[in-house]
Amino acid sequence: MSVNKRDFFVYLVKNSKVFRTVLNFFFPVGVKKILLYENFLSDYILSYYPEDSIKEKKFYNIGAGNQRSRNDIWSYVDLTDSKYDKKGIDVFFDLESLEPISLPDNHAEVIFNSFVIEHISIPATKNLCKEAFRILKKGGVFHSKVHCYDYSYRLWTHGLLNPKVPFECRESNLLIGDFVKKHKGKVKAEFDRSKNYVVKSIKNPSEQIVFSPATGLLYHNAVAAVENILAQPKNPDEVLSGMNGGNPQQFYKGLKDIWVDENKKQSYQHNADYFSKDDLFDYIKSLGFSEVYFTQPYQSISPALWEDALNPLHKGFLFAIEAIK
């Protein structure tokens, strides 16, 4: 894996006091510029928003997990039974309850969520958007970063492996790790004639894990359907092809209704409750927001959302939608 040397240098300067002290002796100008940039953004945020919004932390990260800003302006909202660290969570709330969030009307500067919507049901998504409109002050910003089901679907229809599988999807990565451990590292991998990625034991090649375009899609979009589909006599791509009518909404609905095992769904997994970009856009617009538009990481009308920690790279599976009340 290649590492950008400049990015690594910047990371160390920001996060290691010892490294920063040593580098400051040899490269004082470079270190100072990095620190000036960091302070510039923080100072800009503090000068941009009203003092009471900063003091009362009227910036809400909903479904925050372990995501934390370096700027102490945020309030964090998440489940009481979240698998993430509870330290730093200010409001405990279950989005699937479909209840109002315990925050006042016309109050917030920003309502933000990052890779949350794809993990919850469509009714819960609608409730989140509706609550965001209620809680935001006039001119406040609602910003969602969302896993793009449409893109995963298009990859599969073109016979391509999902590029986050097998090594960056939690479940498939664990599967490979366990396989490598079982065979004490004596494994090899190759693409077969069908473009499947096959990891096999060197000693016993019949012991193998096969990642096809279909399993790539399933691991990163509907993990709770994997075991049921792998148990079928047909291979996964044949199973999915049999239910593909060329419409991603219908495809994911069929995947959920037929193959997803509700008892195996976990809140941190993609659950195939498909909500298309266009439908999400239309629903948010219908709530009364003055502006709704698609955007990209680091591109927001709210300076509070310009920070690196709030803009994780997602390797092509991201769309972002923003709305102004």
C-alpha positions in Angstrom: 0.0 0.0 0.0 1.5 3.3 -1.0 1.7 6.2 1.5 1.7 9.8 0.5 4.8 11.1 2.2 3.5 14.7 2.6 0.2 13.4 4.2 2.2 11.2 6.6 4.4 14.1 7.5 1.4 16.4 8.2 -0.3 13.6 10.2 2.8 13.3 12.5 3.1 17.1 12.9 -0.5 17.3 14.0 -0.6 14.3 16.2 2.9 13.8 17.7 4.3 16.4 20.1 7.7 14.8 20.0 7.9 14.6 16.2 6.6 18.2 16.0 9.3 19.4 18.4 12.1 17.7 16.5 10.8 18.8 13.1 10.3 22.3 14.3 14.1 22.5 14.9 14.9 21.5 11.3 11.9 22.7 9.3 10.3 25.6 11.4 8.6 27.1 8.4 6.9 23.9 7.2 5.7 23.0 10.7 4.5 26.6 11.3 2.4 26.6 8.1 0.8 23.3 9.0 -0.1 24.6 12.5 -1.3 27.9 11.1 -3.7 26.1 8.8 -5.1 24.1 11.6 -5.6 27.2 13.8 -7.0 29.1 10.9 -9.9 26.8 10.4 -10.7 26.6 14.1 -10.5 30.4 14.5 -12.6 30.9 11.4 -15.3 28.6 12.8 -15.3 30.4 16.1 -15.6 33.8 14.4 -18.3 32.7 11.9 -21.0 31.5 14.2 -22.8 33.3 17.0 -21.2 33.1 20.4 -24.2 31.3 22.0 -24.2 28.6 19.3 -20.6 27.9 20.0 -21.0 27.9 23.8 -24.2 25.8 23.8 -22.8 23.4 21.1 -25.7 23.8 18.7 -24.0 21.5 16.2 -25.3 18.0 16.3 -23.6 14.9 14.9 -26.4 12.2 14.8 -25.2 8.6 14.8 -21.8 9.9 15.6 -20.2 6.6 16.7 -16.5 7.3 17.4 -16.3 10.3 15.1 -15.1 13.3 17.0 -14.2 16.9 15.9 -11.1 18.6 17.1 -13.3 21.7 17.6 -15.3 21.7 20.9 -18.5 22.9 19.3 -20.3 19.6 18.7 -23.0 17.7 20.5 -23.0 13.9 19.8 -26.1 11.7 19.4 -26.1 7.9 19.3 -27.7 4.7 20.5 -27.5 3.6 24.1 -26.5 0.1 22.9 -24.1 1.3 20.2 -21.0 -0.8 19.7 -19.0 2.4 19.7 -17.5 4.0 22.8 -20.2 5.9 24.8 -17.7 8.4 26.1 -18.5 11.8 24.6 -22.1 11.0 23.6 -24.3 13.9 24.8 -27.8 12.6 23.7 -28.8 9.0 23.6 -31.4 8.3 21.0 -32.7 5.4 18.9 -33.5 6.6 15.3 -35.7 3.5 14.8 -38.0 4.6 17.6 -39.4 7.2 15.2 -39.9 9.5 18.2 -38.9 13.2 18.3 -35.3 13.8 19.3 -35.1 15.6 22.6 -33.9 18.9 21.2 -35.8 22.1 20.9 -37.3 23.6 17.8 -35.6 26.2 15.6 -32.4 25.8 17.6 -29.5 24.2 15.8 -26.8 25.6 13.4 -26.0 22.2 11.9 -27.5 18.7 11.9 -24.9 16.3 10.5 -24.8 12.6 9.9 -22.1 10.5 8.3 -22.9 7.1 6.9 -25.9 6.6 9.0 -28.9 6.5 6.6 -27.8 3.3 4.9 -28.0 1.5 8.3 -31.5 2.5 9.2 -35.0 1.8 7.8 -36.6 4.2 5.4 -39.2 5.3 8.1 -36.3 6.1 10.4 -34.5 8.0 7.6 -37.6 10.1 7.0 -38.0 10.8 10.7 -34.4 11.9 10.9 -34.8 14.4 8.0 -38.1 15.7 9.5 -36.5 16.1 12.9 -33.6 17.9 11.3 -35.9 20.5 9.8 -37.7 21.0 13.1 -34.6 21.4 15.2 -32.6 23.7 12.8 -32.9 27.4 13.1 -33.7 29.5 10.0 -30.6 29.3 7.7 -29.3 26.2 9.5 -27.7 23.4 7.5 -28.6 19.7 7.3 -25.8 17.6 5.8 -25.8 13.8 5.2 -23.0 11.7 3.9 -24.5 8.5 2.5 -23.3 5.1 1.2 -24.3 5.0 -2.4 -26.3 1.8 -3.1 -26.8 2.9 -6.7 -23.1 2.7 -7.4 -22.7 -0.7 -5.8 -25.6 -1.9 -7.9 -24.0 -0.6 -11.1 -20.6 -2.2 -10.3 -22.4 -5.6 -9.9 -24.4 -5.2 -13.1 -21.1 -4.7 -14.9 -19.6 -7.8 -13.4 -17.1 -5.9 -11.2 -16.0 -6.6 -7.7 -16.8 -4.0 -5.1 -13.5 -2.3 -4.5 -14.0 -2.2 -0.8 -14.3 -6.0 -0.8 -12.6 -8.1 0.4 -10.2 -6.2 2.5 -12.0 -3.1 3.6 -15.4 -4.5 4.4 -15.5 -5.5 8.1 -17.1 -9.0 7.6 -15.1 -10.1 4.5 -11.9 -8.8 6.0 -12.5 -10.9 9.2 -13.3 -13.9 7.0 -10.0 -13.6 5.2 -8.1 -13.0 8.5 -9.6 -16.1 10.0 -8.7 -18.1 6.9 -5.1 -16.9 6.8 -4.8 -17.7 10.6 -6.2 -21.1 10.1 -3.7 -22.0 7.4 -0.8 -20.2 9.3 -0.3 -17.7 6.5 0.3 -20.4 3.8 -2.3 -19.1 1.4 -2.3 -17.6 -2.1 -4.8 -15.6 -4.1 -5.6 -15.1 -7.7 -8.4 -14.1 -10.1 -10.0 -17.1 -11.8 -11.4 -17.2 -15.4 -14.7 -15.9 -14.1 -13.0 -12.8 -12.6 -13.7 -14.1 -9.1 -11.1 -13.4 -6.5 -10.1 -16.7 -4.9 -8.1 -17.1 -1.7 -6.9 -20.7 -1.2 -4.8 -22.8 1.0 -1.4 -23.7 -0.6 -1.4 -27.1 1.1 -5.0 -28.0 0.2 -6.2 -25.8 -2.7 -9.8 -27.1 -2.4 -10.1 -25.1 0.8 -10.8 -21.6 -0.5 -12.9 -18.4 -0.2 -14.4 -17.1 -3.4 -15.3 -13.5 -3.8 -17.5 -12.9 -6.9 -19.1 -9.6 -8.0 -22.3 -10.8 -6.2 -20.6 -11.6 -2.9 -18.8 -8.3 -3.2 -22.1 -6.5 -3.4 -23.6 -8.5 -0.6 -20.8 -8.0 1.9 -21.0 -4.3 1.5 -24.7 -3.8 1.1 -26.6 -6.6 2.7 -24.5 -8.7 5.0 -27.6 -10.3 6.6 -28.4 -11.9 3.3 -25.0 -13.5 2.6 -25.5 -16.8 4.4 -28.9 -17.5 3.0 -27.7 -16.9 -0.6 -24.5 -18.9 -0.2 -26.6 -21.8 1.0 -28.4 -22.0 -2.3 -27.4 -24.6 -5.0 -27.0 -21.8 -7.5 -24.0 -19.5 -7.2 -24.6 -16.0 -5.8 -24.4 -14.2 -9.1 -27.1 -16.5 -10.6 -29.3 -15.9 -7.6 -29.0 -12.1 -7.8 -29.4 -12.2 -11.6 -32.7 -14.0 -11.3 -34.2 -11.1 -9.3 -32.6 -8.2 -11.3 -35.1 -6.3 -13.3 -32.8 -3.4 -14.1 -34.1 -1.2 -11.4 -31.9 -0.7 -8.3 -34.9 0.1 -6.1 -36.8 -3.0 -7.0 -33.6 -5.0 -6.8 -32.8 -4.0 -3.2 -36.4 -4.3 -2.2 -36.3 -7.9 -3.4 -33.0 -8.5 -1.7 -34.4 -7.3 1.6 -37.8 -9.1 1.3 -36.5 -12.4 0.1 -33.0 -12.9 1.4 -32.2 -10.6 4.4 -32.4 -12.4 7.7 -33.9 -9.8 10.0 -32.6 -11.8 13.1 -29.0 -11.3 11.9 -29.1 -7.6 11.0 -26.8 -5.5 13.1 -27.1 -1.7 13.4 -23.5 -1.2 12.0 -24.2 -3.3 8.9 -25.7 -2.1 5.6 -29.2 -3.5 5.8 -30.5 -3.1 2.2 -33.3 -0.7 3.2 -32.8 1.0 -0.1 -33.6 4.7 -0.4 -32.5 6.2 -3.7 -30.6 9.5 -4.1 -33.5 11.0 -6.0 -36.2 9.8 -3.5 -34.1 11.1 -0.6 -33.7 14.5 -2.4 -37.4 14.8 -3.1 -38.4 13.9 0.4 -36.0 16.4 2.0 -37.2 19.1 -0.4 -40.8 18.3 0.5 -40.2 19.2 4.2 -39.8 22.9 3.3 -36.0 23.4 3.1 -35.3 26.5 1.1 -32.4 24.8 -0.8 -31.5 21.2 -1.3 -28.5 20.1 -3.4 -25.9 17.3 -3.8 -22.4 18.1 -2.8 -19.0 16.5 -2.1 -16.6 16.0 0.9 -15.2 19.3 2.1 -17.9 21.2 0.1 -20.5 22.6 2.5 -22.1 26.0 3.1 -21.2 25.4 6.7 -17.5 26.0 7.8 -18.1 23.6 10.7 -18.2 20.8 8.2 -14.8 21.6 6.5 -12.7 19.6 9.0 -10.8 16.5 7.9 -12.3 14.4 10.7 -15.8 15.0 9.3 -14.8 14.1 5.7 -13.6 10.5 5.7 -12.7 9.1 2.3 -15.1 6.4 1.2 -13.5 5.3 -2.1 -16.4 6.0 -4.5 -19.3 4.8 -2.4 -20.3 8.3 -1.2 -22.8 10.9 -2.1 -23.5 13.9 0.1 -26.7 15.8 0.3 -27.1 19.2 2.0 -30.2 21.3 2.7 -30.6 24.8 4.1 -33.7 25.7 6.2 
